[in-house]
Every structure is written in structure tokens, then in C-alpha cells.
């Protein structure tokens, strides 16, 4: 049973996008790299015109949504650190 090429990239981008959503509120230092990798893998999978297009789109959307709280957390952390030191 052979898998189509690119399905693994799609699944990985979707998993990383979901992880970025989960880690977004508390662990922004983990959410940002997950979001970035999810975006890259989804873009590669979509550009390659291979299988798993729906999962790649889901990974792209969840990564974009997951990067927002990560960026906000980094900005707030930087603002708090600059006030304290």
C-alpha cells in the first residue's frame, strides 16, 4: 500500500498547526516555532501539487491562527521585561 508523496508534509503541517493553537496561550516560545514550521510545510505541500491538499490547507490556517497569540505573547513578554529591567 503506497502513500502519495506529500501526504506526510500535509499531516505534519496540520499537527504543527494544532500544536501551535494549543501552546499559543501559555507556551508562546513553543507555539511560534510550531507555527513557522507548519506554515513552511503547508506551503511546500501545496506548491508540490501532491496529495493531502485539504490537510495542507487546514495546517496553513491553523498555523496562521496559532502564530497570532504567539506574537502577542512575545510582544507582551518583551514589554514586561523592558519595564522590569
N, C-alpha and C positions, 0 to 999 in steps of 0.2 A: 504494500500500500504506500504509494508515493504522495508526498505533500507537494503542493505547488510552491515554487520559490516565492518568497516574500511574505508568506503567511506568518512565519516566525517573527519577522520585523513588525508586522501589524499587531500581533498578540503582545509583543514586548512593549510597543508604544502604548497600547491600551492599559496594560498592567502598570506601567510607569505613570501614566496619567492619573489612574485611580489612586496610586500611592501618593502622588503629589496632592491630590484632593484631601486624602486622609491626614497627611502630615502638615498640610498648609496652615492650620491654626496654631499649632504648638511647636512643631519642629520645622521651622521655615528653612533651616540650614540643610535639612534633608529634602524638603519639598522643591527647592529651587533646582538642584541637580537632576532630580527625577523629572521635573517639568522640561528642562532643557533637553535631556536625553530622549524623552517621549516625543518632543517636537521634531527632533532630528530624525528619529527612527520612522515616525509617521510620514515625514516629508520624503525620505528615501523610498519608503514602501509605495507611496502614492506616485512618485515620479517614475518608479520602475515599471508601472503598469502590470503589476503581478497580482496574485490572488490576495484576498483579505482586505478589499477596499473599504468595506463597512467598518471593520475593526480599526483600520488605519485612520479613518475619519473620526471614529469615537476616541481614539488615542490622541488625535490632534486637538479635538475640542476639550477633552478633559485636561490635557496639558496646558492649554491656553487658560482655561478657567483656574487651574491649580497654580499657575505662576502668579496670579494676581495677589492672593494672600501672602505668598512668599515674598514678593517685592514689598508689600506693605509692612510685613514683619521686619524685613531688613532695614527699611527706612525708619521705622519706629525704634528699632534697636540702636541704630546709628544716632538718632536724635536723643535718645535717653543717655547713651554713652557720652555724647558730646556735652550734655548738661552736667553729668556727674564728674567728668574729668576735666 
